[in-house]
Amino acid sequence: MVGVLLAAVLALCAQFVISYLATTSSLDRLESARTTAGLAVATNVLADHRAALELLAVDAGLPEVAPHVAARDVPWLRRQVVERLSRVHRLDLVAVLGRDGAAVTSSAPVPATVLSSPVVRDAAHGVASSQWATWNGRLWLVAAAPITTGAGAPPAGTVVVAKVIDDSFAAAIEKATVSQVAFVLGRDVVAVSDRAILPLVAAFNAAPATPGIRAAQGYSGARRALPLAGSQAGMVAAEARTPIVAAQRELLRGTALAAAGALAVAVVIGVILAGQLVRPLSSLRVAAHALASGDLERRVAVSPVKRDEVNDLGKAFNDMADQVSGAQETLRQAAIRDGLTGLLNQREFFSRLAQEIARADRGGRPLSMLMIDLDRLKPVNDTFGHLQGDAVLTEVARMIEGNVREGDVVARYAGDEFAVILPNADARHALAVGQRVRAGSAGVASASGLSAGETVTLSVGVVTRPVGAWDPNRTVELADEALYRAKHAGRDRVEVGPQPT
């Protein structure tokens, strides 16, 4: 009998150790997945900042600037372009280049590396672009756009805007995500949102060529290299390890208490106790494996009335699983949604468009889409500030959602441009939705807090896709062409693309 009880005690102890090791291994995999997702979200936000900087350069290169560049009207260019962009958008460099590529005027000396950079060469050929750059030992984000003259003429010059990557830039990235971030140039940290992650950054700098996840002093993180020729530049996204460490400590405490309780009573009821403990612990181990594999809905059965260590351990596991599930959903939403309006972002829009086109072709049904652009949002930003412009964008997003069906897909496509997918909608229905959205812009000015007399208007391009016709890129291209026709026809109107035959 003593031998049986001793064997039962040893089996229970082994079961506790196996369960603890398996569960902690699952927590480690969850930490790795959480860190990888945090880096993906930070990368998406960084791409949005880069696109926004490029859009600022495009907005500054409007045709009305061209005559002043040709005339070398430095006072006007400094007042209307250089000083305005520097003040309103807090840029570290704003420069206007002539057709010869030399600086006409700028907010600061323009490095020779910028004048000869690929983005300036691209802008001279009519293409706006952006890139990472380095000078004076600092990391910069540079964008350039042509100063258009209209009518297919060559650019009159180039607008160059640049932002230094400093602590305030890192703080802006951190604010839009759930991660702390740092930017490194070579082995130097040039920007960081929280100095507490510097030991983690140092761990990456010690072996920059070795990929993977690192942990140091309460943080875990991953590193992403930035495309900067000739220099080692990168971004580190860090997540606090507090939730995982707390879960591991609670797991260790619960496991130790459960083991102590089992040992205390194993001599008396060894066989019965083995039946009561091995089964729930095995269930806990299986649930932990399932949770680590992505089944975030997996929970273990617990009793609402039992008061023992194993039941408490099951409750602790379920609480931890709820927290992990909530954090995972927060990361997923941050990765697919625009931070300002809450609408789907451009990447998720193209994913949904491909899905809806495939569904429409399988069901033999038409699909329509709208491309919507705010008319003259730039004067609102220049006159009332970017916060007011953001309020207008948010109100337009809310108005569009209120004028479409529940199953329609609304996204912020880029800047002040929106896109709407209308599944199972023919040309007549799509045109009616477009007219309704355009008319709805009449209430945006007052709803967003603009002063009396200010108006907000929209231009809308509508296209209806025949079954089996265009791919997603061609569908967007045709809707964009209809939108540009609406712009060129005077704005505040709806234009229809090719009609299905």
C-alpha distance (Angstrom), angle and dihedral (degrees) to the residues before:
residue distance angle dihedral
M1 . . .
V2 3.81 . .
G3 3.81 89.6 .
V4 3.82 90.9 51.5
L5 3.79 92.0 49.7
L6 3.81 91.8 46.7
A7 3.79 90.8 50.3
A8 3.80 89.6 49.6
V9 3.82 91.5 50.8
L10 3.82 91.8 49.0
A11 3.80 91.3 47.6
L12 3.80 91.2 50.8
C13 3.80 92.4 49.4
A14 3.79 91.1 49.0
Q15 3.81 90.0 48.8
F16 3.81 91.0 52.3
V17 3.81 92.2 49.4
I18 3.81 92.7 47.7
S19 3.81 92.0 47.5
Y20 3.81 92.3 48.6
L21 3.82 93.7 48.4
A22 3.81 92.7 46.2
T23 3.79 93.1 48.5
T24 3.82 94.4 47.1
S25 3.81 89.0 49.0
S26 3.81 88.7 53.3
L27 3.81 90.2 49.5
D28 3.81 89.7 52.5
R29 3.80 90.4 53.5
L30 3.79 90.1 48.3
E31 3.81 89.7 52.0
S32 3.80 89.8 51.6
A33 3.82 92.0 50.4
R34 3.81 91.3 46.9
T35 3.82 92.1 50.9
T36 3.82 92.4 47.5
A37 3.81 90.8 50.4
G38 3.82 90.8 48.9
L39 3.82 90.6 54.3
A40 3.83 90.3 49.4
V41 3.82 91.9 52.6
A42 3.83 92.2 47.1
T43 3.83 89.7 49.3
N44 3.83 90.7 52.2
V45 3.82 91.6 50.0
L46 3.82 90.4 48.0
A47 3.82 89.2 52.5
D48 3.82 89.3 51.5
H49 3.85 90.6 53.1
R50 3.79 89.7 49.9
A51 3.83 91.4 50.1
A52 3.81 90.7 47.7
L53 3.83 91.6 52.9
E54 3.80 90.3 49.7
L55 3.82 90.0 49.6
L56 3.83 90.2 53.0
A57 3.81 89.6 56.0
V58 3.84 91.0 48.2
D59 3.83 92.1 49.1
A60 3.82 90.5 50.7
G61 3.81 93.3 51.9
L62 3.82 96.6 67.6
P63 3.84 120.5 146.5
E64 3.83 93.2 -104.9
V65 3.82 89.0 67.4
A66 3.84 93.7 57.1
P67 3.86 98.4 77.8
H68 3.80 91.5 51.5
V69 3.81 90.9 51.1
A70 3.80 91.6 49.6
A71 3.83 90.1 48.2
R72 3.83 92.1 45.6
D73 3.81 87.8 -125.9
V74 3.82 94.1 175.5
P75 3.86 97.7 172.5
W76 3.82 92.1 54.1
L77 3.80 93.2 43.6
R78 3.81 92.5 49.0
R79 3.80 92.4 48.1
Q80 3.83 100.3 41.1
V81 3.81 101.1 33.0
V82 3.82 115.9 13.4
E83 3.81 102.2 37.2
R84 3.81 94.9 35.2
L85 3.82 94.5 52.2
S86 3.80 92.3 42.3
R87 3.81 92.3 50.1
V88 3.82 101.9 38.7
H89 3.82 98.9 38.3
R90 3.82 98.8 27.0
L91 3.79 94.7 -128.5
D92 3.79 120.6 174.7
L93 3.81 95.2 -143.4
V94 3.80 131.4 23.4
A95 3.81 118.5 171.1
V96 3.80 136.1 171.4
L97 3.82 114.0 -151.0
G98 3.77 125.4 -163.6
R99 3.76 126.0 -129.2
D100 3.82 88.1 -89.7
G101 3.81 90.3 60.1
A102 3.79 94.9 -112.9
A103 3.82 121.3 126.2
V104 3.82 114.2 -97.7
T105 3.81 92.7 -176.2
S106 3.80 136.3 -20.5
S107 3.78 142.4 175.5
A108 3.82 90.7 -119.4
P109 3.82 137.8 3.7
V110 3.81 109.2 -64.3
P111 3.82 112.1 -130.2
A112 3.80 116.4 -126.2
T113 3.80 88.6 -123.8
V114 3.82 88.8 64.0
L115 3.81 94.3 47.8
S116 3.83 89.9 53.4
S117 3.83 96.3 38.5
P118 3.82 123.6 121.1
V119 3.83 92.5 -113.7
V120 3.83 91.4 58.5
R121 3.81 90.9 46.6
D122 3.82 90.2 49.5
A123 3.82 91.6 48.8
A124 3.82 90.4 51.7
H125 3.82 86.1 59.5
G126 3.80 93.3 49.0
V127 3.81 100.3 -96.3
A128 3.83 123.5 120.8
S129 3.80 115.9 -144.8
S130 3.78 143.8 149.7
Q131 3.81 137.1 -142.1
W132 3.79 144.9 174.4
A133 3.78 116.0 -100.6
T134 3.79 140.7 173.4
W135 3.78 133.8 -148.5
N136 3.79 135.6 149.6
G137 3.79 87.6 19.6
R138 3.82 93.2 -64.8
L139 3.81 133.2 113.0
W140 3.82 116.8 -121.7
L141 3.79 138.1 -175.1
V142 3.81 109.3 -142.9
A143 3.80 130.0 -171.1
A144 3.81 129.9 -179.0
A145 3.80 132.7 -173.0
P146 3.81 134.1 -179.3
I147 3.80 120.6 -104.6
T148 3.78 97.5 -123.4
T149 3.78 123.5 -141.5
G150 3.80 98.7 -173.1
A151 3.80 129.7 -130.3
G152 3.80 92.8 71.9
A153 3.83 93.8 -69.4
P154 3.83 119.2 147.3
P155 3.82 116.8 -91.6
A156 3.80 116.4 -80.9
G157 3.78 90.6 -141.7
T158 3.79 143.5 -49.8
V159 3.81 136.9 -80.6
V160 3.81 113.6 -146.8
V161 3.82 121.6 -168.0
A162 3.79 126.7 178.2
K163 3.77 138.6 -177.9
V164 3.78 123.9 -158.8
I165 3.79 113.8 -132.1
D166 3.80 102.1 -123.6
D167 3.81 137.6 144.6
S168 3.82 92.5 -76.7
F169 3.82 90.5 54.6
A170 3.83 90.2 49.7
A171 3.81 89.4 48.8
A172 3.83 89.8 53.6
I173 3.82 90.5 53.4
E174 3.83 90.5 47.5
K175 3.81 91.3 49.7
A176 3.82 91.5 55.5
T177 3.83 93.5 48.1
V178 3.79 139.0 37.6
S179 3.80 93.0 -113.0
Q180 3.79 138.5 87.1
V181 3.83 111.4 -125.6
A182 3.80 139.1 -161.6
F183 3.81 132.4 -174.3
V184 3.80 121.0 -146.0
L185 3.78 131.8 -165.7
G186 3.75 111.1 -164.1
R187 3.80 101.4 -41.3
D188 3.80 95.4 -30.8
V189 3.79 123.7 101.0
V190 3.83 105.4 -133.8
A191 3.82 97.8 175.1
V192 3.80 136.3 12.5
S193 3.81 133.6 173.9
D194 3.83 93.8 -151.7
R195 3.80 124.8 13.6
A196 3.80 89.3 -145.6
I197 3.83 88.6 82.1
L198 3.83 94.0 56.4
P199 3.85 93.0 99.5
L200 3.82 88.3 55.3
V201 3.82 91.1 49.4
A202 3.81 89.1 49.8
A203 3.81 88.9 54.5
F204 3.80 89.5 57.4
N205 3.82 92.6 44.5
A206 3.80 89.9 54.0
A207 3.83 89.9 64.6
P208 3.84 108.4 12.7
A209 3.81 94.0 165.8
T210 3.81 93.5 57.8
P211 3.83 110.7 86.7
G212 3.77 125.5 -154.1
I213 3.78 141.9 74.5
R214 3.82 122.3 -45.3
A215 3.79 132.9 -169.7
A216 3.80 129.2 -156.5
Q217 3.82 135.3 162.4
G218 3.79 99.4 -17.9
Y219 3.81 99.3 -33.8
S220 3.79 136.3 89.6
G221 3.77 122.8 -165.0
A222 3.78 152.1 156.9
R223 3.80 132.4 -130.9
R224 3.83 128.7 -133.6
A225 3.82 120.9 -166.6
L226 3.81 116.7 -129.2
P227 3.83 118.8 -135.0
L228 3.81 99.9 -108.0
A229 3.80 116.1 141.1
G230 3.78 115.5 -134.4
S231 3.83 95.8 10.1
Q232 3.78 137.6 79.9
A233 3.81 103.6 -123.7
G234 3.75 129.2 158.5
M235 3.80 149.2 150.9
V236 3.82 125.2 -121.4
A237 3.82 118.7 -156.0
A238 3.82 114.2 -162.3
E239 3.80 132.8 -166.3
A240 3.80 125.0 -161.7
R241 3.81 110.6 -110.3
T242 3.82 92.5 -151.3
P243 3.87 96.1 106.2
I244 3.82 92.9 47.7
V245 3.83 94.4 43.5
A246 3.81 91.0 47.4
A247 3.80 90.4 49.7
Q248 3.82 91.1 49.6
R249 3.80 92.0 49.2
E250 3.78 91.7 47.8
L251 3.78 89.3 47.9
L252 3.82 91.3 50.6
R253 3.80 91.5 47.0
G254 3.80 92.7 47.8
T255 3.80 92.0 45.9
A256 3.80 92.2 49.1
L257 3.82 92.2 48.8
A258 3.78 91.4 46.8
A259 3.82 91.4 49.5
A260 3.81 92.2 47.6
G261 3.79 91.2 49.8
A262 3.77 91.0 48.4
L263 3.78 93.0 50.6
A264 3.81 91.5 47.9
V265 3.78 94.3 57.3
A266 3.83 101.4 26.2
V267 3.81 91.6 92.4
V268 3.80 90.6 60.2
I269 3.78 104.8 33.9
G270 3.82 104.3 13.7
V271 3.76 98.3 145.7
I272 3.83 95.1 43.7
L273 3.79 92.3 44.0
A274 3.82 91.5 51.4
G275 3.79 89.8 55.6
Q276 3.80 91.6 49.2
L277 3.82 96.9 47.1
V278 3.80 108.6 33.1
R279 3.79 94.2 56.2
P280 3.86 97.5 52.6
L281 3.80 92.6 41.4
S282 3.78 90.4 51.2
S283 3.79 88.0 49.4
L284 3.83 89.1 50.4
R285 3.81 91.3 51.5
V286 3.82 92.1 49.7
A287 3.81 90.8 47.7
A288 3.82 91.6 50.0
H289 3.83 90.8 52.5
A290 3.81 90.2 48.7
L291 3.83 91.5 49.0
A292 3.80 91.8 50.4
S293 3.82 89.8 49.3
G294 3.81 91.5 58.3
D295 3.83 103.0 -90.3
L296 3.81 94.4 129.7
E297 3.81 92.3 171.3
R298 3.82 94.0 62.9
R299 3.81 114.7 116.7
V300 3.81 135.0 163.7
A301 3.79 124.6 -118.1
V302 3.80 114.0 -103.9
S303 3.77 132.9 178.1
P304 3.81 118.4 -118.2
V305 3.82 91.2 -147.3
K306 3.83 106.4 34.7
R307 3.83 115.3 101.3
D308 3.79 106.9 -163.5
E309 3.82 134.7 117.3
V310 3.82 96.0 -105.8
N311 3.80 92.2 51.6
D312 3.84 89.6 46.8
L313 3.80 88.8 49.8
G314 3.81 89.6 53.3
K315 3.82 90.7 50.3
A316 3.81 90.5 49.5
F317 3.80 90.0 51.0
N318 3.82 91.6 49.8
D319 3.83 91.0 48.8
M320 3.80 90.3 50.4
A321 3.82 91.0 47.8
D322 3.82 90.1 51.8
Q323 3.83 90.5 52.9
V324 3.81 92.8 47.2
S325 3.82 91.4 47.9
G326 3.80 91.4 50.4
A327 3.82 92.7 48.0
Q328 3.81 91.1 47.9
E329 3.81 91.5 51.8
T330 3.82 90.1 48.9
L331 3.81 90.0 53.2
R332 3.81 92.0 46.5
Q333 3.79 92.9 51.3
A334 3.82 91.6 46.7
A335 3.81 89.6 52.9
I336 3.84 95.8 52.4
R337 3.80 103.6 32.1
D338 3.78 134.5 74.1
G339 3.81 109.8 -114.0
L340 3.83 95.9 -138.3
T341 3.82 105.5 42.8
G342 3.81 101.4 21.9
L343 3.82 89.8 -128.3
L344 3.80 123.1 130.5
N345 3.81 112.9 -80.9
Q346 3.81 126.0 -123.3
R347 3.81 95.6 -93.2
E348 3.80 93.0 52.7
F349 3.83 89.7 43.4
F350 3.82 91.8 60.3
S351 3.81 90.6 46.2
R352 3.83 91.4 52.1
L353 3.83 91.5 44.1
A354 3.82 91.3 55.2
Q355 3.82 90.2 48.8
E356 3.81 93.7 48.5
I357 3.83 92.9 46.9
A358 3.82 90.6 52.0
R359 3.83 90.1 47.8
A360 3.82 91.7 47.9
D361 3.82 92.2 51.1
R362 3.81 92.4 48.3
G363 3.80 91.3 51.0
G364 3.82 95.6 39.9
R365 3.82 91.9 -123.2
P366 3.81 131.5 136.4
L367 3.78 122.6 -112.1
S368 3.79 127.3 -155.5
M369 3.77 133.8 -168.0
L370 3.79 138.6 -169.9
M371 3.80 129.4 -145.7
I372 3.83 109.4 -158.4
D373 3.82 126.4 -170.9
L374 3.79 130.0 -177.3
D375 3.79 113.3 -120.6
R376 3.79 113.2 -127.2
L377 3.80 100.4 -13.5
K378 3.80 88.4 153.1
P379 3.86 94.0 73.8
V380 3.81 89.1 52.7
N381 3.82 90.4 54.2
D382 3.81 91.9 44.9
T383 3.82 95.0 46.4
F384 3.79 104.4 35.3
G385 3.81 102.5 20.2
H386 3.78 134.9 -108.9
L387 3.80 94.9 -73.5
Q388 3.81 89.8 61.9
G389 3.80 90.0 46.0
D390 3.80 89.0 52.6
A391 3.82 89.5 51.2
V392 3.82 89.5 53.9
L393 3.82 91.5 49.7
T394 3.82 91.1 49.0
E395 3.80 92.7 49.2
V396 3.83 92.0 47.7
A397 3.82 89.2 52.3
R398 3.82 90.8 50.7
M399 3.82 91.3 47.2
I400 3.83 93.0 50.6
E401 3.81 91.8 49.9
G402 3.79 89.2 51.2
N403 3.82 92.2 55.0
V404 3.82 100.5 51.0
R405 3.77 134.8 68.1
E406 3.79 123.7 -89.8
G407 3.81 93.0 -107.1
D408 3.81 95.9 48.0
V409 3.82 118.5 106.6
V410 3.83 119.1 -126.9
A411 3.84 121.0 -171.2
R412 3.78 139.5 171.3
Y413 3.79 99.3 -120.6
A414 3.82 100.0 -172.7
G415 3.79 135.9 -34.2
D416 3.80 106.3 -36.9
E417 3.83 94.6 -8.8
F418 3.81 124.0 102.9
A419 3.81 132.7 -170.7
V420 3.80 130.7 -154.8
I421 3.83 126.6 -165.2
L422 3.82 113.6 -153.6
P423 3.83 108.9 -165.6
N424 3.82 116.4 -156.6
A425 3.82 91.5 8.0
D426 3.82 123.3 136.3
A427 3.81 125.6 -150.0
R428 3.82 94.3 -90.7
H429 3.80 93.7 52.5
A430 3.83 92.0 44.4
L431 3.80 92.1 51.4
A432 3.82 90.4 49.5
V433 3.82 90.8 52.0
G434 3.81 90.6 47.9
Q435 3.81 91.9 51.4
R436 3.80 90.6 46.6
V437 3.81 92.2 51.9
R438 3.82 92.2 46.2
A439 3.82 90.5 50.5
G440 3.81 90.5 46.9
S441 3.81 90.3 63.4
A442 3.82 88.3 75.4
G443 3.80 90.1 78.5
V444 3.83 97.2 44.0
A445 3.82 96.9 84.7
S446 3.79 96.3 58.3
A447 3.82 94.3 36.1
S448 3.83 91.1 54.2
G449 3.82 93.1 48.6
L450 3.82 100.9 -105.7
S451 3.79 115.2 155.8
A452 3.81 121.6 -97.2
G453 3.79 113.4 -76.5
E454 3.81 94.7 30.2
T455 3.81 116.0 118.2
V456 3.77 136.1 -164.8
T457 3.80 120.4 -154.8
L458 3.79 134.3 -179.3
S459 3.79 135.1 -146.5
V460 3.81 114.8 -149.1
G461 3.80 132.1 -163.0
V462 3.83 116.7 -162.5
V463 3.80 127.6 -165.5
T464 3.82 131.2 172.7
R465 3.81 116.8 -154.8
P466 3.82 118.2 -143.1
V467 3.80 116.4 -135.1
G468 3.79 111.0 -81.5
A469 3.79 94.1 5.2
W470 3.81 126.1 111.3
D471 3.78 129.7 14.5
P472 3.84 119.5 -123.9
N473 3.82 95.0 -91.0
R474 3.82 93.0 50.3
T475 3.81 91.3 46.8
V476 3.81 90.9 54.0
E477 3.81 90.9 44.4
L478 3.83 92.4 54.6
A479 3.81 92.2 46.4
D480 3.81 88.8 49.4
E481 3.81 90.7 51.6
A482 3.80 90.1 53.1
L483 3.81 89.2 49.1
Y484 3.80 91.9 52.3
R485 3.80 90.1 50.2
A486 3.80 88.2 54.5
K487 3.82 89.3 50.4
H488 3.78 94.2 48.7
A489 3.82 92.2 44.9
G490 3.79 91.4 63.1
R491 3.86 104.8 -75.8
D492 3.83 126.1 -108.2
R493 3.79 91.3 79.3
V494 3.81 144.5 97.0
E495 3.79 122.2 -115.6
V496 3.81 124.5 -170.2
G497 3.80 124.2 -140.5
P498 3.81 127.3 -145.5
Q499 3.82 112.5 -31.1
P500 3.82 120.1 -128.0
T501 3.82 113.5 -107.0
